[in-house]
Amino acid sequence: MPTAFKWTGTESGPGLERTINDIKEFSIEYVDESGASGLIATDAVTLAGLTVHKQAFAAVSSETEGFSDPYAGILGLGFVAGASSGAAPFFANLVESGSLESNVFSFYMTRGGVEGSELCLGCVNSEKYSGKIKYYPLATFTDDGQPLEWDIKSTGLAYEGSSSKRSNHKKWKSKGFRATIDSGTSFIMVSKEIAKAFYEQIPDTRPASEDWGEGAYAFPCDSVDKLGKISFGFGGKRYEIDARDFNAGPETEMTPLTGDDLEDDIAILGDASMKNWYSVFDYGNLAIGFAKAV
């Protein structure tokens, strides 16, 4: 096993040649079966003026297609207990060092490729949301009480549409599940059973596994304005998904809510959900908060 390698930077990074020591092998696979492998090294890492001087990171040598250009890398914002490398993630090290004004990070996401999306480290940007932030406690911990995932309990996925000759379904709601709020996932993933029951409520939808893979569904782009209300429940509040986010792109009828090989009590709410709600991840109080994004 190698003990050192030389890094010469990237097109957007420094071109200085340097040697990085203390290397371990690294491999990870995500829920969508994308993945990467390489070596774990340690060096000073700086982001937005915040520096961790001995930060472990993965120097990737092999990756699946999903990580081709324009991706320069992925910044994991999870907890130590959930890190596949066993090393403390960047934000966890910032918290430990006392470098932040507040031990939170928050996301604002735009639509349609418009510039302006924002990750706020150690802060909450009140200009990006309206109303008050409502917080919900984390749901998953290790046996010794360490936080494991950024997930919270949801009362379920719901659909409310108007009655018509083509559908007798006016209101529907799934059973509750544990929802992981994940900025690193573009879509919304629920179990195949919940996805099937959900799309049975919506006229004109169809399974589209042959077009886009198992668990995918299609919905006519010109019918989006007829779509009812889609929401997720947390506590006693429903968090609605804008109909504009029910389409995966301008040239496809694929929807962003897919059925995956997840247990019925697990869901992953990615960018298609987070575009609608300013999301605050409170490391200090182990909670996630939402407020309506502007």
C-alpha positions in Angstrom: 0.0 0.0 0.0 1.4 3.4 -0.9 2.4 5.8 1.9 2.5 9.0 -0.1 1.5 10.6 -3.5 2.1 13.8 -5.3 -0.8 16.3 -6.0 -0.3 18.9 -8.7 -3.7 20.7 -8.4 -6.5 21.1 -10.9 -7.5 23.6 -13.6 -9.1 25.7 -10.9 -6.7 24.9 -8.0 -3.0 25.4 -7.2 -0.4 24.0 -9.5 2.2 23.4 -6.9 3.5 19.9 -6.6 3.3 18.6 -3.0 3.5 15.3 -1.2 0.7 14.1 1.1 1.3 11.4 3.6 -0.7 9.0 5.8 -2.7 7.4 3.0 -5.5 4.8 3.2 -7.5 3.2 0.5 -11.1 4.5 0.0 -14.3 3.3 -1.7 -17.9 4.4 -1.5 -21.2 3.5 -3.2 -24.3 5.7 -2.9 -28.0 4.7 -3.0 -28.2 5.4 -6.7 -25.3 2.9 -7.3 -22.9 5.7 -8.3 -19.6 5.6 -6.5 -15.9 6.3 -6.4 -12.6 4.9 -5.0 -9.1 6.1 -4.4 -7.0 7.1 -1.5 -7.6 8.9 1.8 -5.1 11.6 2.5 -4.7 14.5 5.1 -3.9 18.1 4.3 -5.1 21.7 5.1 -8.5 22.4 3.4 -9.9 25.9 3.1 -13.5 26.8 2.0 -15.0 30.3 2.2 -12.1 31.4 4.4 -12.6 28.6 6.9 -9.6 26.3 7.3 -9.2 22.8 8.8 -5.4 22.2 8.9 -5.5 18.4 9.2 -8.5 17.4 7.2 -8.9 13.9 5.8 -10.2 13.8 2.2 -10.5 11.3 -0.6 -8.3 11.7 -3.6 -10.4 9.9 -6.2 -8.7 7.7 -8.9 -11.8 5.9 -10.2 -15.4 7.0 -10.5 -18.7 6.1 -12.1 -20.2 8.2 -14.9 -22.3 10.3 -12.5 -19.1 12.0 -11.2 -17.7 13.1 -14.6 -17.3 16.8 -15.4 -18.2 19.4 -14.2 -17.9 17.9 -10.7 -14.7 18.8 -9.0 -15.6 16.9 -5.9 -18.2 16.4 -3.1 -18.2 18.0 0.3 -19.7 15.7 2.8 -21.6 17.4 5.6 -22.6 14.4 7.6 -21.6 13.2 11.1 -18.4 11.3 12.2 -20.4 8.2 12.9 -21.7 8.1 9.4 -18.4 8.7 7.6 -17.4 5.8 5.4 -13.7 6.7 5.9 -14.1 6.8 9.7 -12.6 10.3 9.6 -14.3 13.5 10.8 -15.9 15.5 8.0 -15.0 19.1 7.2 -17.9 20.7 9.0 -17.6 18.5 12.1 -13.9 19.6 12.4 -15.0 23.3 12.1 -17.4 22.8 14.9 -14.8 21.1 17.0 -12.3 23.9 16.4 -14.8 26.6 17.4 -14.3 28.4 14.1 -18.0 29.2 13.5 -20.2 31.9 14.8 -23.0 29.3 15.0 -22.8 25.6 14.6 -25.2 25.4 11.7 -25.1 25.3 7.9 -28.0 26.2 5.7 -29.1 25.8 2.0 -30.9 28.0 -0.5 -31.5 26.5 -3.9 -32.6 28.1 -7.1 -34.5 26.5 -10.0 -33.7 25.9 -13.7 -30.0 26.4 -13.4 -30.3 30.0 -12.4 -27.4 31.4 -10.4 -27.9 32.2 -6.7 -27.9 28.9 -4.9 -26.1 29.2 -1.5 -24.5 27.2 1.2 -24.1 29.3 4.3 -21.5 27.8 6.8 -22.0 28.9 10.4 -24.9 31.1 9.4 -28.5 31.5 8.3 -29.4 34.0 5.6 -32.7 35.7 6.6 -32.9 37.2 3.1 -33.5 33.8 1.5 -36.7 32.8 3.4 -39.9 34.2 4.8 -41.7 33.5 8.1 -40.1 31.6 11.0 -37.9 28.5 10.8 -39.5 25.4 12.3 -37.1 22.8 13.7 -37.5 19.1 14.0 -35.2 16.8 16.1 -33.0 14.2 14.4 -34.2 10.6 14.5 -31.2 8.3 14.0 -28.4 7.8 16.5 -25.8 5.1 17.3 -26.2 2.8 20.3 -24.0 5.2 22.3 -26.0 8.2 21.4 -24.0 9.8 18.6 -25.9 11.3 15.7 -25.8 9.1 12.6 -27.7 10.8 9.8 -29.4 14.1 8.9 -32.9 12.6 9.1 -36.1 13.5 10.8 -39.5 11.8 11.3 -42.1 12.5 8.6 -45.8 11.9 8.9 -45.8 10.9 5.3 -46.1 11.8 1.6 -49.5 13.3 0.7 -51.4 14.1 -2.5 -54.5 16.3 -2.7 -56.2 16.6 -6.1 -59.6 17.6 -7.3 -62.1 14.9 -8.1 -62.7 14.2 -11.8 -64.2 11.6 -14.1 -60.8 10.2 -14.6 -59.9 9.9 -10.9 -61.8 9.1 -7.8 -58.9 10.0 -5.6 -59.2 13.4 -3.9 -56.9 12.9 -0.9 -54.2 10.3 -0.2 -51.4 10.0 2.4 -48.7 7.4 2.9 -47.8 6.1 6.3 -45.0 7.9 8.1 -41.3 7.3 7.5 -37.8 8.6 8.4 -36.8 11.3 5.9 -33.1 12.0 5.2 -32.7 15.6 4.0 -29.9 15.4 1.5 -28.5 18.2 -0.6 -26.3 15.7 -2.4 -29.4 14.0 -4.0 -31.2 15.6 -6.9 -34.4 13.7 -6.7 -36.9 12.5 -4.0 -36.7 8.8 -3.3 -39.3 6.7 -1.6 -39.9 3.0 -1.4 -41.3 1.3 -4.6 -44.5 0.5 -2.7 -45.1 4.1 -1.7 -44.2 5.4 -5.1 -46.7 3.0 -6.8 -49.5 4.0 -4.5 -48.7 7.7 -4.9 -48.8 7.7 -8.7 -52.0 5.7 -8.7 -53.6 8.9 -7.4 -52.4 11.1 -10.3 -54.0 10.8 -13.8 -51.7 10.5 -16.8 -48.7 9.2 -15.0 -47.1 6.0 -16.1 -44.2 3.7 -15.1 -41.1 4.6 -17.1 -38.6 2.0 -16.1 -37.7 1.2 -19.7 -36.9 4.9 -20.4 -35.0 6.0 -17.3 -34.5 2.9 -15.1 -36.4 1.0 -12.5 -38.6 3.0 -10.2 -39.0 6.0 -12.7 -42.3 7.5 -13.6 -43.4 9.9 -16.3 -45.9 12.7 -16.3 -46.9 14.9 -19.3 -45.2 18.3 -19.1 -48.3 20.1 -20.4 -50.4 18.7 -17.5 -48.3 20.2 -14.7 -50.8 23.1 -14.2 -53.5 20.5 -13.5 -51.4 18.8 -10.8 -52.8 18.7 -7.3 -50.9 19.4 -4.1 -47.9 17.2 -3.2 -46.4 17.6 0.3 -44.4 15.9 3.0 -45.5 16.2 6.6 -43.3 17.0 9.6 -44.8 17.5 13.0 -48.3 19.0 12.4 -47.3 20.9 9.3 -47.4 20.0 5.6 -44.5 21.1 3.4 -45.7 21.5 -0.2 -43.6 20.8 -3.4 -44.2 23.3 -6.1 -45.6 21.8 -9.3 -42.7 23.3 -11.2 -40.4 20.9 -9.4 -42.5 17.8 -10.6 -40.5 17.6 -13.8 -36.9 16.5 -14.0 -35.9 18.7 -16.9 -37.1 20.7 -19.9 -36.7 17.8 -22.4 -38.1 14.9 -20.4 -41.4 13.9 -18.8 -39.6 12.1 -16.0 -40.7 13.1 -12.6 -38.2 13.7 -9.7 -40.0 11.4 -7.3 -38.9 7.9 -7.8 -39.4 4.5 -6.3 -36.2 2.9 -5.0 -35.1 -0.2 -3.1 -35.8 1.5 0.2 -37.6 0.1 3.2 -41.1 1.6 3.7 -40.0 3.6 6.7 -37.2 5.4 4.8 -37.2 8.3 2.3 -34.6 10.6 0.8 -35.6 14.2 0.2 -33.1 15.9 -2.2 -32.9 19.1 -4.2 -36.4 18.7 -5.7 -37.8 19.2 -2.2 -35.2 21.6 -0.8 -35.8 24.2 -3.6 -39.1 24.9 -1.9 -37.9 25.2 1.7 -34.9 27.0 3.1 -33.1 24.3 5.1 -31.1 24.7 8.2 -29.0 21.9 9.6 -28.3 22.6 13.3 -25.3 20.6 14.5 -25.4 22.0 18.0 -29.0 21.2 18.7 -29.2 18.1 16.4 -32.2 19.3 14.5 -33.3 20.4 10.9 -35.3 23.5 10.3 -37.4 24.7 7.4 -38.8 28.0 6.3 -40.5 29.0 3.0 -37.8 29.9 0.4 -38.2 33.2 -1.4 
